[in-house]
Amino acid sequence: MAIRFASLLFLVFLGIASGAVVASADSTAPGLSPEPDATSFVVSDEAAPDGLKMPRGPVLELTDPPLRVLTLDLTRDANDIWDRIRRGFGMPDLDSEVVAEQQLFYINRPGFLKKVFERGGRYLYHIVDELERRGMPTELALLPMVESSYNPMAYSRSHASGLWQFIPSTGRNYNLTQDTWVDERRDVIASTAAALDYLQTIYDMHGDWHLALASYNWGEGAVGRAIQRNLDEGLPAEYSHLRMPGETRNYVPKLQALKNIVAQPELYRFELPYVPNSPHFVTVDAPATIELATAARLAGMPLDEFLALNPSHNRPAVTEGSALVVPVDRAEQFQLRLAEHQRNGTQWRTYELQRGETLASVARAFGLSLNQLYQINRLDARSRVSAGYSLLVPDGVDPGNQPGDVLEEAGSPAHSIVPRLTGGKTVRMDAKGTDKSTATKGTKPAAKNGAKRAAGKNAGTATRKTPTAPAAKKMSGGPEKSTSGKKQPQKNQR
């Protein structure tokens, strides 16, 4: 009996000793440490500081380093325009599958994305400056990317035009001049002021930027009815819960996708083109009537680059009192050459059609053919003009070298934008930035090559526009939609 008890006691002692050895081995096993480090979290049976015991769990190892969080140092000046835009982000972020789809669309087209951002570099400083002056979110500077791919010549099937894609009625409501001389919907300065006025108005109406943007695309009346419908049905009235057309449903996610890419381009392996945080252009008064091709030469610029800053002109020359937009680093040289050009005498002037005169008689009086007069003034045989109409005519320049010919020879994109009195060509770009322009429906060229002639624009004539009527309606949803073969109704019409 004593022997059996001693054996049992020995076995118990042996078991205790074995457990101690195993515990000691576990505590020094390779790859484990008694204390958790920066990449592991160990939960033991030891009592927590508050006296509670935490059950042992698995070791969680973080094999990948955490994502870098973008921080902004507001004590220093912005590195570039993108840095400045990031500092002014002020809209709530939208997180949805549609946003992810739009991000994929853009990052899978890095060439297109870079090209459009480079094009927008001409205008971004001015837009951001205006947004900051008004206290508006700076991600709105990316909205022309959604609307027009930063192309001031963009023209949609619903007759929306310019960077901000105003339809004619909304443009008139916000004092954007649209006549035979200029279309300020294409004026970078004037249209930006009008667009921000309109956006502020519809934001004040809804108190929500997502709803304001939906209104910018779909019309504030349509958004208001969608909100009321949800309220009547006991549904939330936020943007993400509204029933709306597909184009509007994608509209805010497109802007959010661009915001995400600009916020963290390295996350998407995309390099934003460098755009300095400094003014790109200034305005210079034109002392006399001058053709745009001559102005480009005096500025030392290729004509297409000059017209990209001055895209609003419907004729190949501007009249005295107009303003021209030139790069900051060319302004001084341009003013000196412009003054010299003025001393040598003007080459073009305006002539007011008198009672009883015809276009044919005016053409003869100035040594032009009727066809030349048509081309210079963007008229055709169907045009009906009356006494008091202003015509552009030569004044000491050889009419055989008329400005329309100069513009055409320069290969300018400007002569393809005005579907006015002559057969025009509307500029429509697909998602890849390809020109999908087509002849304007219902127009015919007045004369040979007449459909190819137009001019650039007068960005400098603009001052800040103040709405003269309640916020009206507006525009197309961007370049991808305008290439559709389907007939699209004009938006934002009450």
Secondary structure by P-SEA (a helix, b strand, c coil): caaaaaaaaaaaaaaaaaaaaaaaaaaacccccccccccccccccccccccccccccccccccccccbbbbbccccccccaaaaaaaaccccccccaaaaaaaaaaaacaaaaaaaaaaacccaaaaaaaaaaacccccccccccccccccccccccccccccccccaaaaaaacccccccccccccaaaaaaaaaaaaaaaaaacccaaaaaaaaaccaaaaaaaaaaaaaaccccccccccccccccaaaaaaaaaaaaaacccccccccccccccccbbbbbccccccaaaaaaaacccaaaaaaaccccccccccccbbbbbcccaaaaaaaaaaaaaaacccbbbbcccccccaaaaaaaacccaaaaaaaacccccccccccbbbbbbccccccccaaaaaaaaccccccccccccbbbbbbbcccccccccccccccccccccccbbbbbccccccbbbbcccbbbbbccccccccccccccccccc
